[in-house]
């Protein structure tokens, strides 16, 4: 496929909608190109993101595909799009709606205490003619099970205002004030609005397929959703600073990627958006990674979102461990362990990037950093609440014991390399984090014996890293048998392995900044120097670039930190979102989208810069 004439919209041009149960991506032309129901990791019903024949849902002006303006309603995940046509102006609101909880959620049952507001399991789209007259069209063509089965439509009422689509054991109801016609596998409608007139459409997978009754009901649902997001954001502690808008959008994105029934957070909304254009580095990220826990807890506690932090921590406590007591590197958002990977070879992939993967084969990899991520999270949470819940102490002990048993062994590393296991420095580092945090938790618990045992083990790991993980020029290596650089060693600064004044930390940060970057943006590693089991180049990793901002702050290079953060903020998507990677040569986002890790690292980097500024102000 020629990338110069791609039928796929740029990844960064998609808008993200969420009801904290599932999410949707809306293309600039008004087409919903990605939606999985009823949950983030369910099969897609609209999958044009991965194949232009895998399902879409458009509601907008007929014959006009380029909008004048798109933005979020401030403080929300509700999208507004303004259109100018030859005959008038049109405003569209899109939302996955939330409203007052009226009883148990029978669609996606909760394991956490339900809140007062919950998902309605409805995607609502409302149009209003602002000036003149505008001909609008509705085209809903779902293809169930990731593009495998076209919809079987049936009309619901005699007035042709509602129709049910079914396929692959799933169904939803399309409702609208317009008159629906069925054409093959699509439901369609057209109507001309004049100034002041409104029209709506909605798809519902709610219990009983409950749907908006009319345009006023649709507008009320959107307004309630706006109110939910603004009230939620009002709880967050976000300082009055020029970085506030970026922190707010990142907070809304992280919340939008949170699965409300269990408290889990998905790494991204999507599967198989390519890290390498047209390549094979395509992964399913609709799961919860244990390594994300500490970054998630850091961000949530920084933003004063303690309820969400506790929900996420309770999800971790509920997980079924491995036979040795350790946790897998990732789980399903419902806590399931088996994430067996398969491919959908009938899908073209985004811009020809194949295979399209469902599931993630790395779920049973050995990655020794998982213990450190969990225990750092537990310490963060315990210090925040000044209390270690009784049910979490067994998790502390099992993770500490797992780290003790595993830290000397090679593994696949933080990047889930599919090559031979190695003694990755970042994995050893997280082993140190595990035992260091466990010793502090034991002290809080009042267990002096374990405090001493785990503290001594942490010291042993530190000594091993400094003896074998530092090159002759004083830079932290990727793994013990190479002098290659790896951006994950920036975590030595972030996690306080050595103080920012230590020359080895400074040398590592400066080496990565000068040798592992493309135009200042950070690569994970040089693919030609790393046996990751895959072919092809990849883009710069946004989380690594944000880590470099944090590392610059830690070693006192505040100007470099601020300059790099400013550059990173400039490349945000038009709606303030980030994918996993940034391809510098073509100035575009790559990888799954929106990416929680990128936004979590943005929050940490911004927080460090703001804190340094505030401390300087206090010292004046």
N, C-alpha and C positions, 0 to 999 in steps of 0.2 A: 504494500500500500504506500502510495506517495504521501509523505508527511506534508508536502507543500499544498496539497489539495485534500486535506483530511476532512471527512464528514463528521468527525468527532470534535465537539467544542474543546478548547483548552481546559485542562483539569481545574485550573484556578478560576475559571469563569463560572463554575457551578455555585449555586447558593445552597446552603445547608439548612434544612428544617428538622426539628426534633420535637417529640413529645415525651422523651426520656424512656420510651419503650422501643421505638424504632426511629429511623430518620429517612429523609428524602433528599435527593439532589435535583435542583431545578436548573435547567439550561437557560442561557440568555433568551432563547426564543420562546420561553414559557413552557417548555416540555419537561415533565417529570421523567427523568431518565434513569432514576434509581430509587426503588422502594421495595423493601422486604417486609412482609407482614406475616405474623403480628409482632415480630421482634427483630432486633438488629441482625441476628444471624440466621433468620429464616430464609427460605428461597425467595428470590426476587419475583415480583409480579410485573414490574417495569424495570427492564434491564438493558435499555439502549446504550447505557454507559459502556457495556462490554460487547455489544453487537448491535448494529443499527436495525436489526429486525427482532430484538428481544423484548420489545414492549415499551410504550411511552404513553403519556397523558398530557395533552396540551389544552390550555384554555386561554384565549387571548384574541387579538385582532386578526381577522382573516387576511391573509396575503401579506402581512407585515411580520418580519422575523427579527428585526433589530430594535430593541427598546431604546428609549431616550435616557432612562435612568433606572437604576436598581439600588435599593438600600434596605437595610433592616429598619423596622420601626425602632427608634432608639431604645436601647436597654432590653431588647428582645431577640428571639429567634423567629420572628414573624417577618416575612419578606413583602416588600412593596415594589411594584414595577410600573413605571409610567411609559405609556406609548403615545406617539404622535402619528396619526394616519393622515392621508390626504383630506379626510372629511372631519376629523375631530381628535379629541384627546381621551385616553382611557387610563384608569388606575386599577391595578390588580393587587389584591392581598392574598397571600398564600400562607397557610399555617396548618401544622399538625396540632390539633386543638387539645387543650387541657381544661378541665372544669371541676366543679365540686364533686367529691366522691359521694356516690349514692349507695354504695354497698360493695360487697366483695368483687374484685376484678376476676371475672370468669374467663377472660381471654388470655391474659398473662398473669397468673396468680402471684401474689406477693409472698415472699418469705420474710421480709422486713416489715416492721409496723407501717401500715399505709399512712400516707399524709392526708391532709384535708382536701388536697387537689390532686387529681390523677389524670392520666391520659383518657381521652374519650374514644380513642381508636378510630379517628376520623381525620381525613385530609380535606380541608375546606378551602375553596377558591372563590373569591368574591370580586366581581368587576363593577366599576362605576364609570359611566360616561361623564367626563368633566366638562366637555365643550363639544358642540356640533353633534355629529352622529357617527357611530362606529359599528361596523359589522363585526361581530365576534363569532368565533367557532370553538366548538368543543370536539376533540378527537381523543377518545379513550380506547386504546388497543393494548390490553394486557396480554402478556404471554407468560404463563405460570411456569414455575420450577426452572428458573434461570433460562427462559427462552425455549423450553422444550414443548410446552403444550399451549396452543391457542385457546382463547376463552370460548366457552359455550354460554351464550347470552340468552336471557329470558326476560320478557317484559313483566313488570310487577303490577302496574296499574293501567287502567284503560285510557288515561290521559297522556300516557307515554312520557311521564316525568321521572320514572325510576326503572332501572333494569339491573338484574343480577348477573354477575360474571362468575363462572365456575371453571375450575380446572385443577388437576393434580391434587385433589382432596382439599382445595382451598376455595373460598368464595368471598366476594365483597359486593356491596350494592353501590351503584352509581345513581345519584339523585340530583335533580336540577329543576329549576323553574322553566327551563326550555323544553321543547318537544324533541325527544330522542328518536333517532332512526338507527336501525341496525344494518350495517353493511359488512357482511362477512364476519371477520373476527373483531370488528371495531364498532363502537357506539359513537354516533356523531350527532351534532346539533349546530344550527346556525341561526343567528338572530341579529337584528339591528337595534342598538340602543341609542336613545337620544339623551341630551343633556339632563343630568339628574337621575336617570334611570340606573338601576342596579340589577345584576343577575348573579346567580351562584351556581356552583356545582360542587359535589362532594362525593368522595368514596368512603364507605364505612365497612369495617370488619369488626365492629362492636358486637356485643351480645345482642342477638335479635336484629342485627344490622341496622340499629337505630341511626337515623340520619337527620340533618337539618330539615325543618318543615318548609321554610321559605327563606328569602334573602335576608329578612330581618333576623331570623333565628341564626343564620350563617354569620351575619355581622356580629351578633351578640356573642357567639362562640369565639370569634376572633378577638373581640374585645376582652373577654375573660382570659384568653391566652396571653394577650398583651399584659394584662394585669398580673397574671401569674409570674411572668418573667421579670417584670419590673419589681414586684415585691420580693422575689427571690434575690435579685441583684442588690436590692436595698440592704439586705442582710450582710453583704460582703463588705469587708473593710478594704477600701481602695483609696489610697491617699490622693489629695488634690495635687496633681502633678501632670506634666505634659504627657507622661506615659499612661495616664489613666484610661483613655479610650482603648488602648491596646490591651491593657489588663482586663478591662470589662469584656471586650470581645473574646479574649481567651477564656475568661471565667465562664461566659455563656456557652462557649464551645465545649469546654470540659463537662459542664453540667448537661449539655445536650448529648454527650456521648456516654452518659451514665444511665445504666439500666435500673430504673426505679424499683422494680419488684425485688431485686436482690442486693442492690448497692454496688454492683460491679461496674467497671468502666471499660468500654471497648477501646482498643488501641486506635481504631479508625472506623469510619462508617462502611468502608468498601472492601472488596476483594479484587486482587489482580490488576490494579492500576500499576503500570510498569515503572520500575526503578531505572530500567534501561529501555529507551524507545525501541519498540519492535523486538525486544529481547525476552529472555526467560525468567528474569528476576521479578516474578509476579507472585504475590503472596496474599493469603486471606488474613486480614487483620481484625476481624470482627469478634475478637476474643480478649480475654483479660490476661495480661502478662504480669507475673509476680515482680519482675524488675521495675515495672511502672509504679509499684505500690509506694515506694519511698518518695518518688517525685510527685505522685498524686497527693500524698499526705502533706508534703512540704507546701505545695501550692494551696491546698485547701485550708491548712492551718494559717498560712500567711494571710489568706484572704478572710480569715475568721469564720470560715464555713465549717464549723465543728460538727454540725449534724451530719453533713455529707461525709466528713472524715470518719465519723463513728460508723456510719452505714457501711462504708467500704471496709473498715477494719473488721466489722462483724461478718461480712462476706468472707474475708480471708479466714476467720476463725471457723467458719462452717465447712471449709473445703476438706475433701477427703484426701489424706496424705498418701504418699507411697508406702510400701511395706516397711521401709527403713525409717519412716516418720517424717521424711522430707516432703516438700511440696513439688509438684510439677512446675515447669517454667511457665505454663499457661493453662487456663481452664476456660470452659464455656461460660457465658454470662449467667447461666443457671447453675454453675458449679460442676458440670459434667467433665469427666476426665478424658474421654475418648474423642479426639478431634482428627480422626483418620482423614488423610488428604486424598482427594480424587481430582480428576481434571474433567472439564467440560469441553471436549475437543470439537463439538459442533458450534461453539462460539468463536467469533473471529478474534476476540480480545480487543482492548482499546488500541486503536491504530495498529492492529496486527500483532500486538504483544501476546504471545501464547507460550505456555498453556494458561488457560483460565483455571485457577485452583479453587476448590471448595474444601474447607478443612485446612489444617496446617500440620505437616509431617514432622515439624520440630517439637511437637508437644511432648514427646517422650525422649528428647535429647538430654544428655547430661550437660548441665550448665551450672557450674558451682557458684555462680554469683547470686542464685536465687535466695540463699540463706541470708546473705547480707542485706538484700533488698527488703525482705520480710522483717528482719530484726531491727533495721534502721527505722522502718515504719512503726514498729511497736514502741521503740524508744521515743520517737517523735510524739506519738499519740499519748504515751504514758506521761511524759513531761507536760504536755499540754493540759491534760486532765488531772494531773497530780494523783493518778490512781491507775494501777494495773489490774484490770478485771480478773477475777478468779479463773474464768474460762480461757484467758490468754496465756497464763503461766505455763501450762503444758506445751503450748505452741512455742514459747521461748525456749524451753528445754529441748524440744525435738529439733528445732532449727539449729540451736547451738551444737547439739550432738552431731547433727548432719554435717555442719561446717567442719567440726573437728575431724570427722571421718573422711571428708572429701577434699580438703584444701590441698593436699599433696598430689592429688590425681589430676591428669590432663582432662580437658573438656572441650566443648565446641565454642566456648567464649560467648561474650555478650551479643555478638552479631549472628549467632546461630550458624556458623560456618558449616558447610556440608562436606568439608574435607576431613583430614585426619585430626584427631584430638591433639591439642597442644597445651603447654603450661602457659596459658594466657595471663598476662600481668593483671588485667582488669578483673579476672576471676579470683586471682590470689588477693587482690586488693579488697574485693567484696567479701572474701573469707575473713580478712582482717576486720572489716566493718562488722561482720556477723559476730565475731567473738568480742570485739571491743564494745559493741552495743549490748550484747548479752551480759557482759560483766557489769555494765552500768545498771541494767535491769535487775540483775541479781542483788546489787547493792540496794536498789530501791525496795526490793522484796525483803531484804534483810537476811539474805543467804550469803554469809561471808565466805564459806568454803567454795561455792560455785563462783562467786565474784573473783576470788584469787585464781582459781583454776582457769577460768575463761580469760582473765586479764593476762596471765602468763602465756596462754596459747596465742593471744593476739600479738604479744611481743615477739613470739617465735615466728609468726607469719610475716610481721614487719621486717624482721631480720633476714628472712629468706628472700623476700622481694628485693631488698636493698643489696643483697649479695648476688642475686642471679638475674634480676629484672632491670638492671641499670647498665646502659652501654658504657664503653670506655670514655665517651664524651659527657657522661653524667646525665643521660636522657633515659627516661623510662621506655622500655622496649614494648613491642606488641606481645611477644612471648619469649620464653627463655632461650630459644634456639635461633633468634634472629635479632638484627638491629633495626628492623623495619618499624616505622612509626604506626601508631594506632590512636585515633582520637579518643578512644575510651580511657586512655591513661590520664586525660584531663580530670577524670573523676577523683584522682589522687588529691587534687586541690579542692574539689567540691566537697569531698567527704572528710577533709581534714586529716588525711593520712600523714602528711607532713605540713608544717606551717608554710604560709605563703612566702616567708622570708628564706626558706631553704633553697639553696642553689639548684638542687635537682628538680624541684618543682618549677622554678623559673626557667631552667634550661629546657625542660619538657614543653612548657607552654610556648616558649619562643621557637623551638624547633617545629612544633606543629603549625604555628602561625606562619612560618616562613617556608616550610617544606611540604606540608600536607594540605595545601589550600589551592583553590583556583580563584584568582582575582579576589582573594581574601575570604572566600567561603570554604568551609572545612570538609574534606573527604573523610569517610570512616577510616579508610586505609587505601593504599595503592593496590588495585586489584591484581596487577601483575606480580606483586610481591607477596600475595596472600593466597593460600590454598583454601578457597571457600567453596570449592566443588562446582563452581558455575563459570560460565563464559560471559564475556562482554564487560564493558565499562559501566559505571554508574555515576549518578550525579552527586553533587555535594549534599551532605546530610544536614538538614536545618537544625536538628537537635545538637549536633556537634558544634555548629557555628554558635548557637546560643551558649553551649558549655564554654566555648572559648571566651565569650563575653564575661561569663562568671569567673573564669580562671584569670583573665586580665584584671578583673576587680580584686581578686584575692591576692595577687602579687603586687598590687598597688599601681597598676597601669590603667588609671581611671580614664584617661583621654582615649587610649586604644579601645577600652571597653565601650565607651560611649559612641565612638565612631563606628565600630562594628555593629553595635545595636541599631544605630541610625540606618545603616545600610540594610540590615535585616528587616527593619520595619518598612523600608521603601519597597521591598519585594513582596510584601503581603498581597494576597489576592485582592481584587477590587472590593470585596466585602470583608477584608481583614482576616482571612483564613489562610492556613498554611497546610501544604501537603507534607510528605515525608522528606522530599529532596528538592533541590533547585538545580536545574541544568543551566549552568552559567552561559554557555555558548549561545543558547537560544532564549535565554532569560525566561524560562518557564518552569512551572512546578511539575514534579514527577512523583509517582508513588501514591499510596492510598491517601484518601482525603475525606474530611479534614483529619489531620493526624494529632492525636492527643499529646504524644510525646513532644512534638514541636511546640505546642502551646504551653505545656507544663514547663519546658525549658525557658520559654520566653518569660513566663511569670517569675521564675527564679532569677534570671539575668536582670530583669527590670527591678526586681526587689533589691538585689545587691547594689545596683546603681543608686536607687532612691535612698537606701540605708546609708551608703557612703556620703551622699549629699547631706542628709539630715545630721549625721554625726559631725560633719565639717561645720555645719551651721551652728551646732551646739558648742563647738570648740572656739568659735570666734568671740 
